[in-house]
Each structure stands twice: as structure tokens, then as C-alpha cells.
Amino acid sequence: MFTKNVGGVDAAIRAVFGSLLVVLGAVVADELPFLALGAGVVALAVLVTAISGTCFLYTVLGIDTRPRAQPRPEVKAQLAHQLR
């Protein structure tokens, strides 16, 4: 469906930020219910992107925070008789 475009560090930051928003929503729920609802919705979106590894906004902007695969140097095949 969607290609993964959220790297490990990015996902960890999103998870921490989403968790903090959940706590913020729980703390202000009695006094400011609309702020708590907004924090909960944003926290849900941030946590879903952290868990799934896919961010729709990153897809639209062409951003990919996953680590790049390092090209492997070519190793010449050596025959057993060349090792003696």
C-alpha cells in the first residue's frame, strides 16, 4: 500500500512526542476538554505514523528518513587453488 518512509530515530521521536501529547490531554481533560480532544487526535496520528513507519505528509513532500543501504564493495571470486 504505502512505502515505509519513517526511520528508526524519527519513529522514536514520534513515539515520545505522541506519548507526551496523551499525557497532556489527560492532564487538561477536566479544565479544557477541547484541547484534550485535540491533543488526543494529534497524539493518535503521531503514534500511528510511528508504529506503521509511514507518514502521508512525508510521502507528499518526498521525504524519507530511513537509513540508506550502503553499497557493498565487489569482492572478486577466488578459486580454492588460488588460495594455496
N, C-alpha and C positions, 0 to 999 in steps of 0.2 A: 504494500500500500504506500506508505511513506518511507523514504530512506532515513536512516538514523543520521542526525547531524549535531547531536549534543555530546560533547566529550565527557570524560570522567570528572575532571575538575569542575567543569561547568555544571554537570548534574549534581555534584556535591554541594556547590554553592546554592543552586536552586533548591535542593532539599532543605538546607539550613534556613534559607530565606522563607520558604513555604511554611516550615515549622514555626518560625518566629511570627509569621502572619496569623497562623492558627492560634498561637498563644495570645497575640494582640487582640484578636477577635473575641477570645474567651474572656479576657480581662475587661474589655469595654462593652461587653454584651448588655449589661444592665443599664448603663448610662446612655450609650449611643448605639442603639440596635442597628441602624442603617450602616454605620461604619463597621460594625461587627459583621454584618452580612456582606458588605463589600470586601472586607479583609478575607472572609471565608471563601468567597468566589475566586478572588485572585490567588489565594493560597492553593485552592483546588487546581487551578490552571497551572500554576508553577510546579506543584508536586506531580501532576500528570505528565508534564513535559520532562521532569527529572526522571521519572520511572520509565517512561516509554522511550526516552532517548531521541525524541523527535519534537522539534519546535516549528510550528507553522510559520511564525514570523521569520525564523532563520531560513526556511525554505523560500519564502517570498524574496528575501534580501540576498539569497545566495551565500549564506554564511554556514561554515562547517567547522566546529570546534573539536572534532575528533582528531586524534594524532595521525599524522601521515605515516604510511608504511615506508620504511627505509629501504631503498633498493639494495638488493644483495649483490655483492661483487661476484662476478663469474669465476667459478673455480674450474680449472682445467681438469678434465678427467685423466687420471693416471692409471695406467695398466699395472697389474701386480708385478710384472717382470721389470718395470722401470723403477720400482722401489728398492731393488737389491743393489 
